[in-house]
Amino acid sequence: MDELIEKEIERTVAALKAGKTILYPTDTIWGVGCDATNSKACDRVFEAKKRPANKSLIILVDSPERLKDYVADVPAIAYDLIKHATTPLSIIYAESKNLAKNVSADKSVCIRVVNNEFCQEVIRRLGKPITSTSANLSGQPSALTFNDISEELKQAVDYTVQLFHDDISKPKSSTIIKLNDDNTFEIIRQ
């Protein structure tokens, strides 16, 4: 692994372990995140974004195997959907476990198995999932590149990842689906 990337992973993990909020690149758009098991850090994500507390946060994990650690019951169809997804896919599960209570407005949880080496390594080394919410103030358009992120939000987080600022590709948010009890699903956002 590149030395610059290695050092940035170490700094990001240290910030997360200290309960700090981060501004970071994901496999979709730039996100604001924290340790998804730390309720105080999650509160700070809501504060930084000026986001209502009754909105839920997406959770990122590094592999499908980790789902069982944070979802009360992972339907078999979830693994098939993840395996065959050709674009980033966030899935809403009926009930979470082992996460901060304030990541969700109800018992459900939205989780994405992230497909980004930087994020995967940060999550793996942290040993916990991280939250991911778009890098914009609540009600504003999502920032597609680092340069689109407001200065106010950049100042509101504790740590900004110092990589990929010049990436000008135009990514998009993940598709979100909700799994139903009968193994069917509905598309919430495409």
DRENMAR-435226 format. One record per residue (C-alpha): residue number from 1; residue in one letter; x, y, z. Coordinates in steps of 0.05 Angstrom, whole numbers, plus 5000, padded with zeros to 4 digits. Layout:
REM DRENMAR-435226
[NUM; 'A'; [X; Y; Z]]
...
This chain:
REM DRENMAR-435226
[1; 'M'; [5000; 5000; 5000]]
[2; 'D'; [5023; 5070; 4984]]
[3; 'E'; [5057; 5104; 5044]]
[4; 'L'; [5014; 5166; 5037]]
[5; 'I'; [4950; 5124; 5038]]
[6; 'E'; [4976; 5083; 5097]]
[7; 'K'; [4989; 5145; 5139]]
[8; 'E'; [4921; 5174; 5122]]
[9; 'I'; [4887; 5109; 5142]]
[10; 'E'; [4924; 5111; 5209]]
[11; 'R'; [4903; 5184; 5221]]
[12; 'T'; [4830; 5170; 5202]]
[13; 'V'; [4826; 5109; 5247]]
[14; 'A'; [4857; 5148; 5305]]
[15; 'A'; [4805; 5203; 5297]]
[16; 'L'; [4748; 5152; 5296]]
[17; 'K'; [4775; 5116; 5357]]
[18; 'A'; [4777; 5183; 5393]]
[19; 'G'; [4703; 5193; 5380]]
[20; 'K'; [4714; 5246; 5326]]
[21; 'T'; [4674; 5261; 5264]]
[22; 'I'; [4707; 5254; 5195]]
[23; 'L'; [4696; 5280; 5125]]
[24; 'Y'; [4717; 5225; 5077]]
[25; 'P'; [4712; 5195; 5007]]
[26; 'T'; [4668; 5134; 4999]]
[27; 'D'; [4651; 5088; 4941]]
[28; 'T'; [4596; 5137; 4924]]
[29; 'I'; [4601; 5210; 4945]]
[30; 'W'; [4639; 5245; 5000]]
[31; 'G'; [4610; 5230; 5068]]
[32; 'V'; [4609; 5253; 5140]]
[33; 'G'; [4620; 5197; 5188]]
[34; 'C'; [4640; 5170; 5256]]
[35; 'D'; [4643; 5105; 5295]]
[36; 'A'; [4572; 5078; 5286]]
[37; 'T'; [4574; 5047; 5356]]
[38; 'N'; [4589; 5114; 5391]]
[39; 'S'; [4524; 5152; 5405]]
[40; 'K'; [4560; 5217; 5424]]
[41; 'A'; [4599; 5216; 5359]]
[42; 'C'; [4534; 5203; 5321]]
[43; 'D'; [4502; 5263; 5355]]
[44; 'R'; [4561; 5305; 5330]]
[45; 'V'; [4549; 5281; 5259]]
[46; 'F'; [4477; 5306; 5264]]
[47; 'E'; [4502; 5372; 5293]]
[48; 'A'; [4554; 5382; 5239]]
[49; 'K'; [4503; 5371; 5183]]
[50; 'K'; [4448; 5409; 5220]]
[51; 'R'; [4408; 5346; 5208]]
[52; 'P'; [4344; 5330; 5246]]
[53; 'A'; [4355; 5274; 5297]]
[54; 'N'; [4294; 5236; 5270]]
[55; 'K'; [4332; 5220; 5205]]
[56; 'S'; [4372; 5156; 5201]]
[57; 'L'; [4445; 5148; 5180]]
[58; 'I'; [4472; 5097; 5131]]
[59; 'I'; [4523; 5049; 5162]]
[60; 'L'; [4584; 5023; 5123]]
[61; 'V'; [4615; 4955; 5136]]
[62; 'D'; [4677; 4926; 5102]]
[63; 'S'; [4649; 4858; 5082]]
[64; 'P'; [4583; 4819; 5077]]
[65; 'E'; [4606; 4775; 5134]]
[66; 'R'; [4601; 4834; 5182]]
[67; 'L'; [4526; 4843; 5170]]
[68; 'K'; [4509; 4790; 5222]]
[69; 'D'; [4545; 4832; 5275]]
[70; 'Y'; [4498; 4891; 5265]]
[71; 'V'; [4433; 4863; 5237]]
[72; 'A'; [4387; 4822; 5281]]
[73; 'D'; [4365; 4777; 5223]]
[74; 'V'; [4400; 4779; 5156]]
[75; 'P'; [4354; 4748; 5103]]
[76; 'A'; [4391; 4703; 5054]]
[77; 'I'; [4368; 4746; 4996]]
[78; 'A'; [4411; 4803; 5023]]
[79; 'Y'; [4475; 4765; 5008]]
[80; 'D'; [4450; 4750; 4937]]
[81; 'L'; [4432; 4823; 4925]]
[82; 'I'; [4500; 4847; 4950]]
[83; 'K'; [4537; 4795; 4909]]
[84; 'H'; [4502; 4813; 4844]]
[85; 'A'; [4498; 4889; 4852]]
[86; 'T'; [4535; 4925; 4798]]
[87; 'T'; [4530; 4993; 4832]]
[88; 'P'; [4535; 5013; 4906]]
[89; 'L'; [4475; 4984; 4944]]
[90; 'S'; [4449; 5004; 5012]]
[91; 'I'; [4399; 4957; 5044]]
[92; 'I'; [4349; 4973; 5099]]
[93; 'Y'; [4342; 4915; 5148]]
[94; 'A'; [4285; 4908; 5197]]
[95; 'E'; [4325; 4910; 5261]]
[96; 'S'; [4395; 4931; 5281]]
[97; 'K'; [4439; 4908; 5338]]
[98; 'N'; [4506; 4930; 5369]]
[99; 'L'; [4500; 5001; 5340]]
[100; 'A'; [4489; 5068; 5372]]
[101; 'K'; [4414; 5077; 5384]]
[102; 'N'; [4413; 5144; 5349]]
[103; 'V'; [4437; 5119; 5281]]
[104; 'S'; [4365; 5102; 5265]]
[105; 'A'; [4298; 5136; 5277]]
[106; 'D'; [4267; 5067; 5290]]
[107; 'K'; [4294; 4995; 5299]]
[108; 'S'; [4313; 4988; 5226]]
[109; 'V'; [4382; 5002; 5197]]
[110; 'C'; [4409; 5018; 5128]]
[111; 'I'; [4476; 4985; 5114]]
[112; 'R'; [4522; 4985; 5054]]
[113; 'V'; [4580; 4937; 5044]]
[114; 'V'; [4629; 4989; 5019]]
[115; 'N'; [4669; 4976; 4956]]
[116; 'N'; [4726; 5025; 4966]]
[117; 'E'; [4795; 5002; 4989]]
[118; 'F'; [4807; 5063; 5033]]
[119; 'C'; [4740; 5057; 5069]]
[120; 'Q'; [4746; 4981; 5075]]
[121; 'E'; [4815; 4987; 5108]]
[122; 'V'; [4792; 5043; 5155]]
[123; 'I'; [4732; 5001; 5178]]
[124; 'R'; [4774; 4937; 5183]]
[125; 'R'; [4826; 4971; 5227]]
[126; 'L'; [4774; 5007; 5269]]
[127; 'G'; [4740; 4940; 5279]]
[128; 'K'; [4672; 4974; 5277]]
[129; 'P'; [4625; 5002; 5224]]
[130; 'I'; [4624; 5076; 5208]]
[131; 'T'; [4566; 5122; 5192]]
[132; 'S'; [4559; 5153; 5124]]
[133; 'T'; [4515; 5212; 5107]]
[134; 'S'; [4525; 5258; 5048]]
[135; 'A'; [4575; 5315; 5057]]
[136; 'N'; [4525; 5372; 5055]]
[137; 'L'; [4486; 5412; 5105]]
[138; 'S'; [4416; 5384; 5115]]
[139; 'G'; [4369; 5405; 5059]]
[140; 'Q'; [4426; 5426; 5012]]
[141; 'P'; [4445; 5387; 4949]]
[142; 'S'; [4495; 5329; 4959]]
[143; 'A'; [4567; 5347; 4945]]
[144; 'L'; [4593; 5304; 4888]]
[145; 'T'; [4666; 5326; 4894]]
[146; 'F'; [4708; 5352; 4951]]
[147; 'N'; [4706; 5422; 4922]]
[148; 'D'; [4630; 5421; 4925]]
[149; 'I'; [4630; 5413; 5001]]
[150; 'S'; [4613; 5477; 5039]]
[151; 'E'; [4666; 5510; 5081]]
[152; 'E'; [4616; 5510; 5139]]
[153; 'L'; [4613; 5434; 5138]]
[154; 'K'; [4688; 5427; 5129]]
[155; 'Q'; [4697; 5469; 5192]]
[156; 'A'; [4643; 5431; 5230]]
[157; 'V'; [4677; 5362; 5227]]
[158; 'D'; [4737; 5343; 5268]]
[159; 'Y'; [4780; 5311; 5214]]
[160; 'T'; [4782; 5314; 5138]]
[161; 'V'; [4815; 5258; 5100]]
[162; 'Q'; [4873; 5288; 5061]]
[163; 'L'; [4867; 5246; 4999]]
[164; 'F'; [4826; 5247; 4935]]
[165; 'H'; [4810; 5321; 4938]]
[166; 'D'; [4826; 5330; 4865]]
[167; 'D'; [4781; 5273; 4841]]
[168; 'I'; [4732; 5305; 4793]]
[169; 'S'; [4692; 5244; 4774]]
[170; 'K'; [4618; 5254; 4785]]
[171; 'P'; [4596; 5196; 4829]]
[172; 'K'; [4525; 5185; 4852]]
[173; 'S'; [4491; 5164; 4916]]
[174; 'S'; [4478; 5090; 4928]]
[175; 'T'; [4414; 5055; 4910]]
[176; 'I'; [4373; 5042; 4973]]
[177; 'I'; [4326; 4983; 4979]]
[178; 'K'; [4284; 4959; 5037]]
[179; 'L'; [4278; 4884; 5050]]
[180; 'N'; [4209; 4859; 5069]]
[181; 'D'; [4193; 4799; 5114]]
[182; 'D'; [4171; 4758; 5054]]
[183; 'N'; [4239; 4763; 5019]]
[184; 'T'; [4214; 4816; 4971]]
[185; 'F'; [4243; 4885; 4969]]
[186; 'E'; [4224; 4955; 4948]]
[187; 'I'; [4269; 5008; 4918]]
[188; 'I'; [4271; 5070; 4962]]
[189; 'R'; [4323; 5110; 4921]]
[190; 'Q'; [4353; 5092; 4854]]
